[in-house]
């Protein structure tokens, strides 16, 4: 697995977290697939980690570390990139692919 790292930002610009590229890639795909599978209503943030976990192999889970921490880190970077978004001012937080709301 690659030792190359990727910078993950947050929407409020409170710093950068560097994680291995392979971790970013597997979590990103799992997040996109989970949101896509959730359909038109989007995916509740509270369900995201469980949905990501279901989409990872046993080997990925073993090597990843904290699924919840990595999922949140990658989710925030995807928001900064404009790939996913949440419904503003709504609670609980619901995630959508950009352009799919």
C-alpha positions as CSV (number, residue, x, y, z in Angstrom):
1,X,0.0,0.0,0.0
2,X,1.2,3.5,-0.8
3,X,2.9,5.6,1.8
4,X,2.0,8.7,-0.1
5,X,-0.3,11.1,1.8
6,X,-3.2,13.4,0.9
7,X,-4.2,16.6,2.7
8,X,-7.7,16.6,4.0
9,X,-9.2,20.0,4.8
10,X,-12.3,21.1,6.6
11,X,-15.0,23.5,5.4
12,X,-14.2,26.0,8.1
13,X,-10.4,25.9,7.3
14,X,-9.3,24.9,10.8
15,X,-6.3,22.9,9.6
16,X,-5.2,20.0,7.5
17,X,-5.0,16.3,8.3
18,X,-2.7,14.2,6.2
19,X,-3.7,10.6,5.7
20,X,-2.4,7.9,3.4
21,X,-3.8,8.1,-0.2
22,X,-5.0,4.4,-0.1
23,X,-7.1,5.2,3.0
24,X,-8.6,8.3,1.4
25,X,-9.4,6.4,-1.8
26,X,-11.2,3.4,-0.2
27,X,-13.1,5.7,2.1
28,X,-14.0,8.1,-0.7
29,X,-15.4,5.3,-2.9
30,X,-17.4,3.9,0.1
31,X,-18.9,7.3,1.0
32,X,-19.9,8.0,-2.6
33,X,-21.4,4.6,-3.0
34,X,-23.3,4.9,0.3
35,X,-24.8,8.2,-0.6
36,X,-25.7,7.0,-4.1
37,X,-27.3,3.9,-2.6
38,X,-29.3,6.0,-0.2
39,X,-31.3,7.5,-3.1
40,X,-33.0,10.8,-3.4
41,X,-33.4,11.5,0.3
42,X,-29.6,11.4,0.8
43,X,-27.9,9.7,3.7
44,X,-28.0,10.7,7.4
45,X,-24.5,11.5,8.7
46,X,-25.3,9.3,11.7
47,X,-25.5,6.3,9.3
48,X,-22.4,7.1,7.3
49,X,-19.8,5.2,9.3
50,X,-21.9,2.1,9.4
51,X,-22.5,2.3,5.7
52,X,-18.8,2.8,5.0
53,X,-17.8,-0.1,7.2
54,X,-20.2,-2.4,5.3
55,X,-18.4,-1.5,2.0
56,X,-14.8,-2.2,3.2
57,X,-13.1,-5.6,3.0
58,X,-11.8,-7.3,6.1
59,X,-8.3,-6.5,5.1
60,X,-9.1,-2.8,4.6
61,X,-10.8,-2.7,8.0
62,X,-7.8,-4.3,9.6
63,X,-5.3,-1.9,8.1
64,X,-7.5,1.3,8.3
65,X,-7.6,2.0,12.0
66,X,-10.6,4.0,13.2
67,X,-13.3,3.8,10.5
68,X,-15.3,6.6,12.1
69,X,-12.4,9.1,12.3
70,X,-11.3,8.4,8.7
71,X,-14.8,8.6,7.4
72,X,-15.4,12.0,9.0
73,X,-12.0,13.2,7.8
74,X,-12.6,12.2,4.2
75,X,-16.3,13.4,4.3
76,X,-15.1,16.9,5.3
77,X,-12.5,16.9,2.4
78,X,-15.2,15.8,0.0
79,X,-17.4,18.8,1.2
80,X,-14.5,21.2,0.6
81,X,-14.0,19.7,-2.9
82,X,-17.6,20.2,-3.7
83,X,-18.3,16.5,-4.3
84,X,-20.8,16.1,-1.5
85,X,-22.9,18.6,0.4
86,X,-25.3,18.7,3.4
87,X,-28.6,20.4,3.6
88,X,-27.9,23.7,5.2
89,X,-29.7,24.6,8.4
90,X,-31.2,21.1,8.7
91,X,-30.8,18.7,11.6
92,X,-30.0,15.9,11.6
93,X,-27.3,16.3,9.0
94,X,-28.2,14.7,5.7
95,X,-25.6,14.1,2.9
96,X,-26.1,14.4,-0.9
97,X,-23.9,14.1,-3.9
98,X,-23.5,17.6,-5.4
99,X,-26.0,18.0,-8.3
100,X,-28.1,15.1,-7.1
101,X,-30.5,16.9,-4.6
